[in-house]
Amino acid sequence: MCNHKRTLTSCLLVSLLLAMLLPPGSVQATPSLQADPVVVIQPSLLYQGHRYTVEYRPTGDYRADSTAFFFQATPDFFDRRGIADLLVRRDGEPVTDPEELYRVFLLYTAADALYRHLPYDPSSAIPSGFREDLQVVTRNPLFIEQWIKGLFASREEQTLEALRAILSPQLETDTVSQLADGIGQAMSSGNTALEALDQTIEAMRFSNNRAVRNLQKDIRDVFKAWRPITEQGTSFVDIGGSRIEFFNALDVIALGVRLLWAAQLNRERTEWLALYQSGSFTGQAALDADQTAAAISARAEAEEAWVQRADVILQFAREHVVDAAYHLGRDQLAKLWVQKSWDVFGKRITGHLVAGVASAVLAGLSLGNLLYGLDDLVTNFRVAERADELRICFRTGRAQLQLRARQTGSNVYDGHLAEAFRAAYMLEALAAAQAYRSYADGVGATVNKGLFDFLKPLNWFVGDNWREAISGLRELADQGEREADKVIGHPPYIDTAVALAQETAHRLIEEPKSAGLAALPVAPLFFDIIQPNETAHLVIEMRNTGTLAWSLDQGIALSQIGHAGQPTGETYVLRQSIAPGQSGRWEVTLSAPKQRFALLRFQMIRQGQPFGGQANAVVITLPEQLQGLEERLRTTIEKQIEEWRNAVEQEVEQRLQDLEAFVLEWIQRELEKQVDNLIERLCGSSILLPLGAAVWVFCRCRKSV
């Protein structure tokens, strides 16, 4: 019974001591730091040895600091949400290069899908019975004659053909369509091809579109000599010594612009394939021997197609269009170009690129229709099967990358992991789209051959309406590819974001230069440790990092910064001139704050206007019961500050929050140690002594309050 009483008395004593020694709220969640006028997206991104951060200044109600920012962004997002400034920093320095900005936004968008949530599943539309439907044909002995006559005998050849189709763009794009048609309209007014190009781009305000800027260079190179002429009432286009009927020339330009665009996308898709091949995937995610060999061949063909892209257009124009005395029409011209490309390049990506462009402008005809004919069901089903095998491979690889991301955590985003994820994700989406397209072409061939009763692979889709099913399958393929491209491949907000980030960075860099005033704190944190009701003494040091000296007559001072990021009126004047490169010291005396961990900010001002970086300061108030432990805590904090010296500004912000939590936990832990020591001493004496000690401590604490 005595032991139970002693235990109960000890428990009461612990509760009493903690209640008296700790101020109200000190054991609760730590209070948030003062809000900064700039919102920093968390977490940061590590890529190629650099740490990238993205920040923005909101003027409206939007304050999100999650990477969901990138998923929510649209071209009009920044105006609609009141985002006035957008800034990307590399290791703390503003980034101005548009290509680097584009890459950072792209990686952040992919990282959001990798670490946070998948916005769209590229394989979501593929049904469970898809492979079985394909194998009804591909494994049926009745079609052995067609296997023998088939274009692609081995599995490696079939996989290579699937990759050629996957890497060849087959969708019409509004932007390139408007650009091509705009050039034609401008040439109709007598402009040369280059003049028409400049007018079109200026009128359509494509200056912020990275893809169009890159495309513009290729268009100039291919069509630089093309100019309209009229003789005896007949219009031609001179292409450097040869003449093409005027409207045929406009159609060649329209198709040529699309081919140059397709070559750009083909090159990017090939880079995704190379990146995937270099990844450390295991099991079903790793390409097998046939797939690896096919991928190597596809990459080699794609490189050759990239080199040939200009010659393919000019050669076709000179050899097959110059002698045409009448307008062929764009559809007939597109079919002729596919036929001639197949004759010249055969089973290679160059011919597939031409067929992909033609399929985008020819209603109802696909790449497979144009290359294999309308009744080759065997080739189409084989390509569909191989494309689906690749889809499963890429899908498994994408899942493995997501698992790695979850295992490593999300305090900092791995840019290389995000880059690999984007490649796997887009290859999965493109493979799924091609599986559907080839499947639809195969179904179309069964319809043409009259095999309705023998072959019904679409019972899971729309029932017996075959032509509706074929159209629906192609629509699903297009929809899936567009959706994946929108969320991760080429998010439409990026060009607007790059322009805004460039503008913000240039302004941030140029404004301090024009004023010649700049300042940075000497240390990432200044601090003091005090007892309750004591006065805090801070020494703030700021270095003159500008080009102008700070003189006594300029109205330059150190100012405390308030919640809204503006000076509070508490200023500390300049005592002597400070030359560029030198530092100034200000002794700041403050009354004891109410918080255990009080965060303060200071910044240089001139005539009341802030300039330079902000200095962080902390005043830590220890309970009276921990008197004498100041130096122990001071040493610990100084070690932390030394580790912060190379950290970027946004990382220091996060570490300040960690420091606040650490200090409050340290105080609580030290108080608990003292209570444990007291209980241990008291439990060795009579049972009444703990109650007497509790009363003594209670009275002492009351007097000290």
C-alpha positions, 0 to 999 in steps of 0.5 A, a space after each residue: 500500500 505504501 508503494 502505491 501511495 509513493 508512486 501516486 505522490 511522484 506522479 502528482 509531483 511531476 504534473 505539478 512541476 511541469 504545470 508550474 515550470 512550463 509557460 502556457 502553450 510551451 508544450 503545444 505545437 510550435 507557433 508558425 513563423 512570421 509570414 513572408 511577402 514572397 511564397 516559396 514553393 516547397 520542397 526545393 529541387 536538386 538537379 545536376 548538382 544545383 538546388 532550384 527553388 521557385 517563389 512568387 509574390 501574390 497580390 490576391 488570395 492565392 498563397 499555396 506553397 505546394 508543388 500542386 502550384 504547377 499542376 493547377 497552372 494554366 496560361 491565364 493562371 497567373 493573371 487570374 490568381 494575382 501572381 505578379 512576380 515569379 522567380 526561379 533561383 539556382 543555388 540562391 541566384 535568379 535564373 534568366 536563361 529561358 531554356 533552363 527555366 523551361 527545364 526547371 518548370 518541366 521537372 517540377 511538374 513531373 516531380 509533383 506527379 511523381 512525389 505527390 499524386 498521379 494526375 492521369 493514368 496513361 494506361 487507364 483506358 486499356 481494358 483487361 482483355 485487350 491482349 487476349 483480343 489481339 492474340 485471337 488473330 496473332 496466334 490463329 493458325 488460319 492466318 499463317 499465309 499472311 504471317 509468311 507474307 507479312 512485312 515484319 517476320 521476327 519479334 524484333 522487327 515487329 517491336 522496331 515497327 511499333 517503336 517507329 510508330 510510337 516515336 512518330 507524332 500523328 496528331 494535328 496540333 492547333 499551333 502548328 496548323 495556325 502557323 502553317 496556314 498563316 504563312 500561306 495566307 501571307 505569301 498570297 499577298 506577295 511576301 516571300 516565305 521568310 517575310 510571311 513567317 515573320 508576319 505570322 509569328 508577330 500576328 499570332 504572338 508566338 514570341 513566348 512559345 519555345 517550340 515555335 521559336 525552335 521551329 522558326 529556325 528550321 523553317 528559315 533554313 528550308 524555305 529561305 529561297 522560296 518567293 512568289 512570282 507571276 508571269 503572264 498571269 500565272 503564279 509560281 513560287 521560285 525555290 532557287 532555280 525551279 518553279 512550283 505551281 503557286 498553290 502546290 507550293 503553299 501545300 508543300 510549305 504547310 506539310 513541310 512545316 508540320 514535318 519539321 514540327 514532327 521531327 522536333 517531337 520525334 527527337 524529344 521522344 527518342 531522348 526519352 527512349 534513350 533515358 529509359 534505356 539508361 535507367 536501372 530497371 528490373 524485372 518486367 520494367 527492363 527491356 528484353 533482348 528484342 526490345 533493346 535491339 529494336 530501341 537501338 535501331 529506332 534511335 539510330 533511325 531517328 538521328 538520321 531522320 533529324 539530319 535529313 529533315 530539311 532535305 526530305 522536304 526539298 528533295 520531294 518538292 524538286 523531284 515530284 512537285 516541280 513538274 506538276 502543272 495543276 494544283 494537286 490538292 493537299 490530300 493528294 499531295 500528302 498521299 504522294 509524299 507518303 508513297 515516295 517516302 516509303 519507296 525511298 526510305 522504306 521501313 525507317 522512321 523518316 517515312 513514318 514521320 511523313 506518314 504521321 504528318 499525312 495522317 494528321 491532315 487526312 481524315 479517316 486515314 492513319 499511319 498504318 493505313 498509309 504504310 501497310 494498306 487498308 486490308 493488312 490486319 496481320 501487321 496491324 495486330 502484330 504492331 498493336 501487340 508489340 506496342 502493348 508489350 512496350 506499354 507494360 514495360 514502361 508502366 512497370 518502370 514508371 511504378 518502380 520510379 514512384 516506389 523509389 520516390 516514396 522510399 527516399 521521401 519528399 523533403 527535397 525533390 530529385 530532379 533526375 528521378 523526375 526526369 526519368 519518371 517523365 520519360 517513362 510516363 510519356 513513353 507509356 502514354 505513347 505506347 498505349 495510344 499506338 496500341 489502340 491505333 494499330 488495334 483500330 487499323 487491324 479491326 478496320 482490316 477485318 471489316 474490309 475482309 468480311 470477317 465479322 462472324 469469325 473475329 469479334 474483338 470489340 465486344 468489350 467496347 461498343 458492341 456490334 457497330 464496327 465503324 463506330 468502334 474504330 472511330 472510338 478507338 482512335 479517339 481514345 488514343 488521341 485523347 490519352 496522348 493529349 491528356 498525358 502531354 498536357 499534364 506532364 509532356 508539355 504543360 501549356 502554362 510553361 511558356 507564360 511562366 518562363 516569360 514571367 520568370 525572366 521578367 522578374 529575374 531581370 528586374 531583380 538583377 537590374 534594379 539593385 545595379 541601377 541603384 548601386 545599393 545591395 546588402 547581405 547579412 554576414 551570418 545566416 542567423 543572429 541570436 541571444 539567450 536570456 532569462 525571463 524579464 532580462 533584456 536581449 542584446 543582438 549584434 547584427 552585421 550587414 555587409 555592403 555588397 553593392 557598388 556605392 558606399 553607405 555614407 552618413 548623409 544618405 539616410 541609410 539605417 538598419 530597420 526591423 521588418 514587420 509581418 508584412 515585410 515592411 519597416 516597423 519604424 524601429 531603426 538603428 542609424 549608421 554610425 560610420 561610412 561603410 565602403 563596398 565589401 565592408 561590414 557594419 555592426 549594429 547593437 540592438 537592445 530589446 525588452 524580453 519577448 513574450 515567446 520562448 522563441 522569438 523570430 525577428 527580421 532586419 533589413 537595410 533601408 535608405 530614406 525608408 525604402 528597404 534594400 538588400 537581403 534580410 537578416 534573421 535573428 532569434 531571441 530565446 528565453 530559458 526558464 529560470 529553472 535552467 539558469 546556467 545552461 545558456 552556454 550549452 545551448 549557445 554552443 549547439 546553435 552556433 554549430 547549426 549556424 556554421 552548417 547553414 552558411 552555404 545554404 540558400 535562403 529558402 533552405 534557411 527558412 525551413 531550418 529556422 522552423 526546425 531550430 524553433 522546434 528543436 529549442 522548445 523540445 530541448 527546454 522541455 527535455 532539460 526541465 524533465 531531467 531536473 524533475 527526474 533528478 528531484 524525484 530520484 532524490 526525494 524518493 529516497 527519504 520519507 513518504 511525506 517529503 515529496 509533498 513538502 517539496 512540491 509545496 516548496 517548489 509551488 511557492 517558489 514558482 509563484 513568487 518568481 512569476 
